[in-house]
Amino acid sequence: MGKLVTLNIDGGFHEGFSVRGEIWQDVDSIKNEPNLAIASKSAHLPPHLEILEQYRHWQSLYTNLDVFFLIV
């Protein structure tokens, strides 16, 4: 059976993000042995407001796509 990978992300663009990745033997291993991941790694990503600004810009362009593809 394949492995299960979990990625937990918490935080925001202003304060940064705490990230934790874990690799499990399978889905049942989380239920039966929740503290026994095969491997895990935690990290902290620093704040980066420019990414938030770029995302909002992309989002506004995406939500207005119907204007460009309006069928007359």
N, C-alpha and C positions, 0 to 999 in steps of 0.2 A: 504494500500500500504506500502511497505517496506521503510526503511530509506536509505539515501545516505550518505556514508562516503567518505570524501576527505582527502588526505594526500599530502601535498606539501613539497618537500625536495629541498633545495637549498644550494650549497656550494661544498666543496671538501674535500678530505682526508688531505690535507695540512692545510687548515684553519678551518676545522670543518664544520658541517652542521646545518643550521637552519631548524627546522621541525615544521610544523603546521598541526594539525588534526582538522577536523570539522565534525559534524554530522548535517545533514539536514533532514527535514521532508520528502522531496522527490525531484526529479529533478526539478520540476517547481518552488520550493521555491528558488532555486539559481537564476533562471531567473527573478522572480518577486520581490524577496526581498534579494538581494545579501549580505546584511549586517546583516541578522537575522538567523544565524545558531542556532540550538537547543543548541549545546555545542561546545566549541572549546578550544584547548590547544596548546600553543607554547613552544618550548624547543630548546636548542642548544646542539648538540652533539660535544664533543671536537675532535680535530685532532687525527687521529690514523693511522699512516703510515703502521703499521704491517698488518692491514686488506687489504690495497691496495696491499702490497707485496704478501700476501696469495692469493688474487683474481687473480693477474697476474700469479702466479704459477699454480693455478687451470686452468686458461684459456689456458696456454701453454700445459698442460696435455690434456685438452679437445680437443684442435685443432689438437693434434697429435694422437687421438684415432684410426684413420684410419690405422695407422702403425701397431697397435696391432691386428686389426681385418682384416687384409689383407687376402683375400681368394686366395689361390694358385691353 
